[in-house]
């Protein structure tokens, strides 16, 4: 039987800290933050962990060559167990979505689960890989908005998280073999553009703050969290530009995963939920600490 440590490594457990912020950002955009948000966040985490386990099952032969220390090729987790874990977590994620948000939530959760499995089994090693992964995270944001009148309210936030994911996934393709400088230069430019757009963007369908002071707080928190995200992820990519080795690329990918809650927090804050945005962003230092014990990539 695999140990808890083996299972934690299989599903990249610490990386799941970057997931609830998707749902919270969607809920904040739709002005529906509440009890259902927690249940939908649990659904999101289950589907994310399912995707990680399915990813290792699909990559088990490649990992035997490139990453023999991973749980499956090292023999610590059997391929059958990994596939069963992925399937079980998928069912759990869909059940949590249905119980928390009913048919409206399932209308997003089912395509999200299909997108996760499609990425792992079909799209990952194709030119469509980054776009497929971006779709997964975009749908994850929309899942948080399903208790509201329309998930369209969360589309700007969904696009922002999807854009970050596209850049991160494109960068991750060089984390084993390394790359020339053009790749990290391109993703760094995209990150800067995304951060500027997020810092200057207005809330998604949110009411205007009632006072000038409240508006100022929103702008300060929004800009501060966006700057934190850009500094963390941008610096790691700049280091990859200077030395585009596999280790630098892998470090940049790990930083991009861990830094995502700061971007999500900025999106939550710009929708008027500044305290909730700060809480979401607080996952960054916790993620950094856990990443030292279990790799998020």
N, C-alpha and C positions, 0 to 999 in steps of 0.2 A: 504494500500500500504506500502511495506517495505521502510524504510528510507535509505538514502545513507549510513549511518553507518551500518545498517543491511546488506546491499549488500556488503559493504567492508569486513565485517566479514565473510560473506558467502563464498566469493571467495578468502579469505586470501590475500587481495590486496597487502599488503607490501611484501609478499613472492614472488610476481611476479618480484621484483627487481633481483632475482636470475636467471631469465629466459633469458633476452636478451643476457647475456654473453655466453649462449650456441651457439646462432646463430653467434655472433661475433667471437667466437673461431673457429667455422666451416669455416666462411668466411676467417678468417686470415690464417687458414691452407691451404685453397685452393687459397690463394692470390687473393681473389675477394671481399675484403672489398670495399663497395661503396654504392650508393643510394639504390640498391635493398636490402641491408642488413637491413635497417630500416624497410622496408615493411615486410620482413620475420620475424624480431623481433616482430613486431606487431601481426603477425600471431601466433607466438609462445606464446605470452602473452595471447591472446584470448583462445587458446587451453588449456593453463595452468589453466586459470580461469574457463573454462568450466569443466575441470577435478575436480576442487575444489567444484564447485556447484553440479556436479554429485555425487561426493563422499559423500556430506552431504545428498543428496537425498537418496542414497543407504543405508546410515548408520542411517537414521532418527529414526528407532526403537531402535537401539543399543544406539544412543546418548541420547534418552529419559531416559535411565537408567544411562549411564556413564557420559554424558555431557549435562545435561538438560539445561544448559545456552546457548547452541548453537542456532543459529537463527531459525532452523526448530522446534526442540522440545519445544523451549520457546514460539512458536507461532508468532514470529516476521516476519517470512517468511514462506509462505505455501509450502507444498511439490510440488504442481503443479507449483508454481512460480519458485521454485528452478530448477525443471526439464526443464521448458521453458527457463530459463536463460542459463542453460547448453547447451541446443540444439541451442539456438540462438548464443551463443559465439562460438560453434563449426562451425556453418555455416560461421560466420564472420571470423574465423581463416582460414578456407579453402579458402574463397574468397580472403582474403589478400594474402595468399600464391600464388594463381593463378594469381592475378593481378601483384604481384611483381616478380614472377619467372616462370610463365607459367607452362607448362606440367611437366617440370623437378622438379619444386618445389612441385607440386601436387603429383608427384610420391612418395615423401617422406611425405608430409603433410597428405595425406589420411591414410597411414599406421600408422602415429603418432596419428591421431585422433582415429583410431580404437584401438590402443594400450592403449590410455588413458581411453576410455570407457570400454575396456575389463578388465583393472586393477580395475576400480571402481566397476563394476558389477559382475565380475567373480573371478579374481585372487587375490584380495587384502587379503582375509582371508585364503589363501592357502599357501602351502610351496613355490609356484611359485611367491608370491607377490613381494618380493624384486627384483627378476629377471625381472618381468614385468615392474616395475617402472624404473629400470635401462635401460630397452629397450626404454622406453619413452624418457628419457633424452638423451640417445645416438642418437636416431633419431632426436631429437631436434638440436643437434650439426650438424648432417649431413645436416639438412635443410639449414643451413647457407652456405654450400658449393655447393648447387645446381646450382648457376650461373656459376660455373667453369667447367672445362673439365671433372672432375670425382670427385664424392663425396668420393671416396676412399682416397683422399688426407687428409681427415679429420678423418679417422678412429682412429688414435692414440689419438687425442683429444676427440673423441666420447667415446672411451674406458675409458679414464681417468674420464670424467664426469659420465659415467655410473657406474664405480667402486665406486666413492664417493656416488652416489645415492643408490647403493646396500647396502653399509654400513649404510647409514642414515636410509633407510627404515627398515633394520633389527633392528636397535636401536629403531625406533619408535614403534615397536610392544610392547614395555614395558613401554610406556609413560603413560599408565593408571594404570597398575597393578604393575609396578616395576619389578625387575629381580634379579637374583643372579649376582655375579661379573663376571661370565664367559662371558656374552654378551658384556658389555662395554670393557672388556679386549681384546676380539677378535676384536671389531670394532676399538679400539684405535690402536692395532697393524696394522690393515689394513690401517688406516689413515696415520700412520707413513711411512709405506712402499710406499703408494701412493704418499706422499709428496716427499720422496727421489727420486722416479722414475721421478716425474714431474720436480723437481729441476735440475736433471742431464740429462734429456731428451733433444734431439735436435728438432729443428723446423720441423713441418710436411710439407714436400715437399716445404720448403721455400728456397729461394736462400741464399747462404752464405753471411754474411755481407761483404761489400767491404773493410772495414778497421778493423784493430785490435781494435781500439777504439769503433767502432760500435758493434763489437762482445762482448767486455767487458761490454758495456751498457746492451746488451741483457741478458748476464749472470747475471748481478747484479739485474736487474729488475725481471727476471725470478725467481732467488733464493729468493729475498726479498719478493715477493708476495706469493710464495709458503710457505715461513717460516711464514708469517702472517697468512695464512690459517691454517697451521699446529698448530700454537700456539693457535689460537682462538678455533678451533674445538677440538684439542687435550686436552687442559686444561679442557674444559667442560666434555669431556669423562673421564678424570682422576678423576674429582670430582664425576662422576657417579660410577667409580670403588670404590672409598672410601665409597660412600653411594648410593647404587643402588636402591634408592626409585623412586616412580613414578615421583615426582617433579623434581628430578635430571635428570632422563631420558628425561623428557619433555624439560627441559632446554637445555640439550645436543642436542636434535633434533632441537630446535629452533636456537641454535648457529650454527649447521651444515648447516641449510638453509641460514642463514644470511651471513655465512663466505664463501659460495660457490663462489661469485664473485671474491674473491681474488685468488682462484684456477683457475677460468676461465681467469682472467687477466694474470696469469702466462702463461697459454697456448697461449693466444694472443701474449704476449711478446716474447715467444720463437719462434714464427713464424715470428719475425722481426718487429711487430707492437707494439713497446714499449709504445708509447704515448697512443694508443688505449687500451692497456692492463691496464695502470694506470687508465684510465677513467672507464673501466669496474670495476676495484677493488674499485673505489670510492663509489660504491653502498653499500659497507659493513657498513660504519658508518651511512649512511642514513637508511639502513635497520634496524640497531640496534635501531635507534631513533624511527622509525615507529613501530617496534615490541613491544615497551613499550605501545603503544596505541591499537594495534590490534595484537593478537597472530598470528604468522605465521604457527602454527601447527593446 
